[in-house]
Amino acid sequence: MTSVPIATAAEGAVRDIVDDELDRVTAATGIRLTSSEHAQLKARVEAMRKTADLTPMLGELFPLIRKQPNDERLQRLVATALARVQDPRAALVWRGIDRRFPESDTAPVRVVRDIYRAKGLEAAEAYIERKFPEVPEKPIRRFVLARALIEAGKADAGEDLLGDLIEEPGATASLLIKVAQLLLKQGLFSEAETAAEVLISRFGNTQEHNAVLHEVNHAQRMVGVTGTPDDHRSAMLVRTIHKVLGDDLPIPSLVPDNRSLSSLGPVVMIGGSLAAGGAERQFAVTALGLHDAATAGVPIDGIEFQGPLTLILRSLTSRAGDDFYLPRLRDAHLQVHEYSMFQPFGGRPRRSLSRFVAPFLPHLPGRMREGIVHLADALRFLSPEVVHIWQDGSILATGAAAVLAGIPRIVLGVRTMPPTDRHDRAKPEYHPIFSHLLRRPGVTMVSNSRLVVGRYADWLGVGHDKVRVIPNGVAPPDTTPAPESPAQAALLPASGKRFVVGAVMRMAEVKRPLLWVDCAAAILARCPEACFIVLGKGPLLESAIERARGLGIGDRIIFTGTKPDVGFWYSQMDVLLLLSRYEGLPNVLIEAQMCGVPVVTTPAGGSAEALEPGVTGTVLPSIDVEPAAVADAVLAWRRDTSQRAELAESLKEWANARFSVRRMLELTVQSYLE
């Protein structure tokens, strides 16, 4: 194959990524706006993508809905625009569409997707049962039900409905096309082929109908195996990923193997965003530590880091708050780049590294395809000695780009349990991508938790020489309050007459904030002087506030939202309570102890590694806990004033001795060179 058609194929493969979301939604839903309306919407969505302050943009989008309250398609377009920037209000708009337009073909699917991701399988099933108490008679409604079941993890039931629709006399041509494409996506190749053949036999041998059959046959050739649908899906992914991450691509390494072990040259760190999360905080702390060492010429564990250090994120503007740690990095004069804004193919498709894998791009997961197209050539240009990729989602997205760029040392940083342990991350592409990456020379995996490292090693079947532990490096939080914080804290009872239980968490299902509120009620029932502080934002914030009101304790809990002065809020707490279902090594546990606050936590991930049980905190016996048992554990840490002061000093000494930033930097540099 010559370079011209390969480049053309690559350009076609990436078109779904670089096309504007509004264009794709318009094509998919049949919306026909005037040119001025279309330009107006595109301008607003593009502006939303580039700013963290969405309020003015939303103020312009929502009037479009109010002007045309009966136009479902327009409201779907606005909901999609909000979802594009990951604004949590997108879910509310989809719910509104679902309520106002009971026959919507799209809203039920989006609603069940949001419920499943936020609250899990049971909640998604309950919604489907309410929405579809019986199997609908209309073929299109049965298709909607099938999609909803698949989104809720009930693939078998959804696929059975799709199979029935193939033989449905009332199925239209457009519906059969959708059925064939969804069956193909599910790996049901023979059923998809049958749907395409029925489409042609009933509605004619048109170019559009033939294209559906061609797409199915091409996928079958890519797989080249027989077996179950799961075999098909797995085989397609494994074969495609093997072609992309195999050893037969003619891409030389950028740096010879005999490089010096006493110095370190250019390093690139890659992440998803700089949002107010624990992994993002460690990303920023590591970057600042490396940058300071290079600027001052101070060796790290005897290694001179010469730099430069380049920071690359997928986006800082996809949603509000993605740039939370950006000011700290810019204050240190560190440059931060967004690879989603990089020119595709390095601006030269015919010479791009993507040309080596162009035939396989359409079959890769979307984020992985985006990473290759937008990042591989940039990494080759930067020519770092090391690429350090943070978090499993970024590894999925950019690991292949680092391989294509010929990076000699790739460090994969995982921060929580592997995807096989998490229903919200259980995508089939993770295992083959991680396995192929770790089989390559020069690739290693690091984590902040021994438990996480062990689970990944077991899951992937790799030796311990491929994985290592780098505990979090945490600086003691500054307890200086922001100007508005003392007034908020004054809502608590007077000091000395209270027992304050706190939380710092993302208000999402993985942290179980609703259970946290239930436990707060159990604590208050036994300790009338108890009151509560919850820092953090997320999709379940409003639900948590409502739960507190419903339990009659709304006036005892301060929900502050995300705060930059978290150290001040730690200083107001007597105990920190964390009830996560999944974790890596939680920074909040370490920071709380550095501020003299004992902690109570579930044994999620590496949480138990962040404290000394019985001395600095309590590890609950199980992730599945009852509020009464949690109340017992929390109330066991009540102390009088003098005892609290003595305990605080011992906690600070313990935490600072074990989780220093210096030690983290030393272990990080070792992982770059060994």
N, C-alpha and C positions, 0 to 999 in steps of 0.2 A: 504494500500500500504506500502511495507517495505521500509527501508531506502535505500537499494541498488538500486532498480529501480528508486526511486525518484532522487537519486544523478545522475544516468545515464541520466534521462530525463533532469535534470538541465544542465548537461554537453552538451547534444545535443542542448538545447535551446540557450546556450550562444556561440555555436561554430561560428555562423555568426559574432559575435563581435570580437572574439580573432583570427580568421583566418586572414591571411595576405590579404590585398586588392587585391594584384596581383593574388593570387590564385583564388579568387572569380571572378575577371574579366576574367581571362583565361578560367575558366569553363563556364562562361556565353557567351563568344564570340567565342569560338572555336579556340583561338590562340594556335599555337603549336610552341613554341620556343625550341631551343636546350637547354639542361640542363645548359650549361655555360651562355647562354643569359638570361635564367630565373633567375639564381643565381645572375647575374650581376645586373639585374633590381631590384630584391628584396633587394640587398644590398644598392642600391642607395636610394630606397624609404624608407627603414628603417633608413638610415642615415639622410634623409630629415626630418623624423618625430622627430628626436632627436636634431635637431639643428635649431636655429633661423636664421642662415646665409645660405640661400638657394642658393646663387649665384654659389658657386663651384659645387653643385650638379646639378643645371640646366645646367651648362656648360658641364656636362657629359651626361645628358639625351638627350639634343637636338641634339647632333651629331648622336645619334641612329636614329632619324627621318631623318636627312639629308642623311644618308647612304642608307636609304630605303624609298625614297620620295613617292613611289607608294603603300606602305604598310599601308593601312588605319587602320588595326587592331593594329599595333604597335603604331601608333600615338594616337589611342584611349587609349591604355594602359598608355602612357606617360601623356595624359590629365587627366586620372583618378588618376595617382600618384600625379599630381599637385593639383588636387581637394582635395585629401586626406589631404594635409597639408594646405588647404584653401588658396593656393596662387592665387591671383587674375588673374595671367596669365593663369590659367586653362581655364577661359572663352575665352581668346584670342585663345588658342589652339583649343578649340571646334569650334569656329567660323572659324578658318582656315580649319579644317577638313570639316566643312559644305560647305565651298566654294570650296575646292579641290575635294571633293567627294559628288556630288549632290545627289547621291542615298544612302547615309549613312543612316542606320537604327537607329543610336544612336545619332549622332550629333544634328539633329533638336530638339530632346527632351531636350538635355542638354542646347542648346542655348536658347530655349524658357523658360526653367527654370531660367536661369541666368537673362534673360531680365525681366521676371515677378518679380523676387525678387528685382532687382535693380531699375526698372523703372515703374512697375505696369502693370495693365491689358491692357490698351490701347496699350502700346508699344508691349506687347506680341501678342495681336491680329493682330497688323499691320505686325509683322514678319510672322505669320502663313499665312496671306493673300498673302504675297509676295512669300512665300515658296510653298504654295499649292493654287494657284489661282482656281483650280478645284479639286474635289474629285478624287484621283488617281484611275486608273483601277487596278493596281497590288494590290493584297490583302495585301502584306507585307507593301506597302506604305500607304495603308489605316489604317493599324495598327499603323504605325508611326504617322500619322495625329491624330488618336484617342488619343495616348499618349500625343502628343503635346497639344491638346485641354484640356485634363485633367490637365496638368501641368499649363496651363494658366488660370485655374479656370472655364473653359467651360465644366464642367463634363457632363452635359446632352448631348451635341453634341458629345462628345467623346464616351460616353456609347452607344449612338444610333449606331455609326459606329461599335462598338464591337459586338452589337447584330446582325447587318447585316452580319458580318464576319462569324458568326456561320453557316449560311446557304450558305456561299460562296463555290461553288463547287471546286474552285481552291485553297482553303485553305489547306496547308500542315499540317501534324501532329504536327510539331514543332510550327507552328503558332497557331493552336488550343490550344495547351498547354499554350502558352503565353496569348491568349485571355481569357481562363478560369481563369488563375492566376490573371490577371488584373481585371476581373469582380469580382473575390472574394475579392480582395483588395478594390474595390469600394463598397463592400457591396451588390452587385447584386447576391445573392446566387442562386436563381432559374435559372438565366441566366448562371451563372458559372456551375451549375449542368447540364444544357442542353448542354453547350459546351463540358463538360467532357463526357457526354453520346454519343454525336456525334463523338467525338474523338475515343471512343472505338468501335462504330458501323462501322466507316469507316476504321480504321487502326488497329483494332485488340485489343484483351483483354490482353495486355501485362502488365508486372509489373509496368512499368513507367506510362502507361495510367491509370491503376487502382489507382496508388498513387495520381493522380490528383483528381479523383473522391472521394477518401478517404479524401483528404485534404478539399474538399468542404463540404462533409457530416459532418466532425468533426467541422468545423466552424459553420454549421447550428445548431448542438447540443449545441455548446457553447452559441449561441444566444438564442435559445429557444423561439423566438417570431416570429410573423408575422407582416407585415406592409411594409412600403416603404423602399427603400435602405438606406435612412438617418436613419430610425428606426433601421435597422440592424446594421449599423456602430456604432450608439450610444449605442445600447443594448450590443454589444460585448464589447465595451470599458468599459461601466458602470459595466457590470457584472464581467469582469475580474478585473477591478480596485477595485470593492467592495470586491472581494475575497482576493486581496492583502492587502488592507487597512482596511478591516473589523476588528471587535472587537473579532473575535473568534480564532485568532491565539494564541497559547500557549507561548507567549513571555512576561515574566515579565518585569516591569520597572526596570531601573538600580538604581534609587535613590528613597528613601521613600518620600512620599508627605510632611512630616513634617520637611523638611530641613530648615536650618537657613535662615532668611531674612536679616541678618547683614553681611553675607559673601557669596562669590561666588567661587565655585571650578572650575574644568576643563571646558573649553569651546572649541568647535570646530567651526570654520568658514569655510564655503564651498562656492566656486564660480566657474565660468567657466574658467577664465584666469586672468592675470594681465596686459592686454593690456592697451593702452593709452586712456581709456574711463572714463567717469564721475563716473559710478558705481564702476569700478575697483579702481579708486582713493579713493573713500569713503571707500571701503573695506580696502585699505592699511592704510588710516588715522585712521580708527577704530582699526585695528589690532595694529598699533604702539601706539595708546593711551592706549589701554588695557594693552599691554605689558609693557609700561613705568610705569603705575600705579602699576602693580604687582611687577616689579623689584624694584621700589622705596618704596614700601609699603605704598603708598599714597591712601587713600580711595577715591572712586568716589561716590559723593552724600551720604556719610556715609557708603558705602558698601565697604568692603575689598575684592578686587579681588585677590584670592590666586593663581589662575591659575592651571595648565599651559594652555596656549593658543596654539592651534594647527591649522594651516592653511592648507586646502586641496583644490586644484584646479583640474578641470578635466584635464587640460593640460597646460604646459608652453611652449610647443614646437610644437604644432600642426601647427602653422603658424608663420611667422616672426612677431616679435613685441609682442607676447603673454606674454613676461616676462618684459615688460616696467617698472613696479614698483617693480620688484624683487630685484634689488640692494638695494633699501631703506630698504626693510625688512631684507635682509641678513646683511646689515650694523648694524642693531639692534639685530643681532644674533637670528632672528626668523627663525624657520625651516618651509619650505614650501614643501608640498608633492603633487604628481600628482596621483589621484586615478585611472586614466586610465592605470597607470603602476603597480597598486597593483595586486597581484596574485589573479586570479579568485577564488571565494569561500573561500577566506582566506587560500588557499592551502590545504583545507581539505573538498572536496565536500560532503562527507557523513555526516559531522558534521556542514556543513555550514547552516547559517540561511536561505539561498536560498532554502533549501530543503522543507521548509514549503509552498513555492509558486511555486515550480518547474513546476507543470502541467500548470501554467498560464503564465510562462515566454515567450513562443513563441508568445503569443497574446498581449504582452505589446509593447508600442512604444520602438524603439531601444535604445534611450538614457536612458529611465527608466529601461530597462532590464540591460543595462550596469552598471547603478548606483547600482542596487541591487547586482549584481554579484561581482562587484569590491569593493564596499564600505561598505555594511551592516556589514560584519564580522569585518572589520577594526574599524568601529564605536563602535561595541560591545567591542572590545579589549580596545579601548581608554576610554570607559565608561565616557563620559562627562556628566555634569549636563545639559548643553545647547548645542544645535546645531543651529547655525544661518546660514541660506541658503540665498544667495544673488542672486536676479534676477529670473524672472519667468522660464527661460530655465533651470537653475540649480534646481529650485524647482521641475519642471517636472522630471528631471533626478534623483534627489537624495532624494526627500521627502519620498518616500516609503522605501528607505534604512534606513533612520533615524527611521521610525516607526518599521521596522523589528528589528532594533538594540535595541528597548526598550528605546529610549531616552525620558526622562521625560518632557523636555521642548524643543520645536521646534519653532524657530522664522523664519517666511517666509518673506524675505525682497523683496518687489516689488519696481521697480524704474521707471516704466512708465505705460502708460494706459494699461488696461487689454486686453488680446488677442482678445476679441470680438470687440474692437475698432480698431484693426489693421489687415489689410488683410494679412500682411506678417507673422503674428503670429496666425492666426485663425485656429488652429488645434483642432479637436473635443475632444482630450484627456484632454485639459487644464481644462475644467469646472468640469468633474467628479473628477479629481485628486485634484484640489484645494478644491472642496466641501467636499470630504471625509477627507482631511487633517484638514480642519478647524472645522469639527464636532468632532474631537478627543479632549479629555481633554489635556491641556498642550500645545496646538498649538495656536499661535497667529500670526498676520500679521502686519508688519510695513512698512511704506513708508515715503519718504521724502516730500510728498506733500499731502495736504488736499484733493485736487481734485482727485488724484489717489486713495487715501483711500476710498473716497466716491463712486467712480466708481466701485471699486472692491466689496465693500459692496453691492451695488445695483445689480451687476452682479451675485454675489454668494448668495444673500439673507441672509446675516449674520448680526448679531447685531454689534453695535459699540464697544462692549466689546471685540470683536475679532480683532479689527484693531486699530492702533494708529499711530500718526505722529511723526517722528523723523527728523526734518530739518537737512540738510547737515551741517556738521562741516567743515569749510574751514579755513586754515591758510593763512594769506596774502602772496601772491606769492613773491618769491625772484626776484628782478628786475635785478640781476647781469647777464650780457649776457654771453653766451657761446663764445668761441674764434672767431668763424666764423660769429656770428650774426651781429656785428656792420657793417661789410662789406656788408652784405645783406641789412641791413636797410639803408645804404648809397645810395642805388638805388632809394630811395624815394627823392622827392624834398627837398630842404633845409628847416630845421625847421623854423616855423614862416611864411612860404609861402605855407602852405599846410593844407588840412583838411583830416585826415586819418580815413578811415572807416575800421574796422577790423572784422575778424571772426576767431573763433577757433572751428573747427567742424570736424567730420568724413565725408569724401567726399562720402556720400551715399545718396540714394534717400530720406531717412527719414529726412535728413537735407536740402535737396533741393538746392544743390550748384549751379545748372544751373540757377535757379531762382535768386539766390544771385548775380550771374554775371550780369543777366539782370537788376537787381536793381542798381548794380554798374554803369552800362551804363547810367541809368536814372539820377543817382546822378551827374555823371560827366557832363552830358549835361547841367545841371543847375548850376554846381559849378566847373569851370575849374581848380581850385586849388585842387580838390579832388584826392586822390590816395588811394590804397587799399592794405591790408595785409590779406592773408588767410593762417592760420596754419591748417595742418591736411592732412591725407592720406586717400585713400579709392578707391573704384571701379570707381568713377566718376571724379577722379582728372584730368585725361587726357582729358575727355570730357569738363570739366570746363575750362581748359587751351585753348582748341580749340574754345570754345564758346567765350572766351574773345578775342582771335585773330580775330574771325569772326566778332565781333562787333567793331573791331578797337581799343580796349582798353587793348590789351595784354601788352603794355609797362607801363600801369598804375597800374597793379596788381602784387604783389609779392606773388607767391605760395611757401611757405617755406617748405612744408611737416611737419611731426611731429617734434616738438621741445621740448627739456627738459627745456629750459629757457623761458617758456611761459610768466613769469612775465615781462621779458625785452620787449617782443613784445606788451604786454598790455600797457607798458609805452610809446610806440610809437603811440598809437591810440588816436583819439579824441572821437570816438563812436564805440561801438561794436554792430554789427547787427546779429541777429539770426533768421532764417526763418524756423525753424523745423516744421514738420508736427506732430511729436509725441515727447513728452518729459516727464521726471519725474520732478525733480527740478534741472535745469541746473547749474552745478558748474561754467560754464564759465560766466554766468551772475553775479554770486556772486563774483567771482575772479576779473572780470573787475571792478566792483564797489569798491572792496577793493584796487584796484590800481588807483582809482579816475576817472574811465572811465564810462560815462553814457551808457545805453544800450537801444536798440530797439529790440523788440521781438514779435513774434506771440504769441497768447494765448494758445500755445500747452501745455498740461499737467499742471504742476504746475509752469510754467514760470512766470505767474503774481504774484505768491507768493514770487518771488526772488527779487522784486524791489518795490519801492513806486512810482506808476504812477504819472507822472508830476513833480516829485521831483528828483528821481534818474534815471528815464528812461521812456520809452513809451511802452505800450502794444498796438499793432495794433488791430483794431476792429475784425479781423477775421483771421483764418488760411489761407483762400484763399485771397490773396492780389494781387494788381496790382503794378508794378514797380513805377509808378508815385506817388502813395500814400505812398509807402515805402520811396521814395526820400523825400517827404514832411516831414515825421516823423523824418528821419535822419538829414536833414538839419536844423530842428528846434533846434538842439543841438549845432549849431555853436556858439562859444563864442570868445571874444578877449582874449588876454593873461592873463590879470588880472582876468577876470571872470572865465576862465578855472581853474586857481589856486584855487580860492575860491570854485568853484563847486567841484573840486577834493577832497578837505579836507572834505566837508560835506558828500560826497559819501563814503569816507573811514570810517568816524565815524559811519554812518548809517549801513553799511554792517558788520563791525566788531562787532557792538553791537548785531546783530541779528543772526549771523551764526558762533558762536564760536565752536571750537572743544570740549571745556569742556562741554558745554550744550548738545552737541550731545552724548558724552560719558555717561553723567548722564541719559539721556532718554533711551539710549541703555541698560544700566545695569538695569534700571527699567523694561524694557520689558523682560529681562532675568529672573527676580525674581517674577514679579506680575502675 
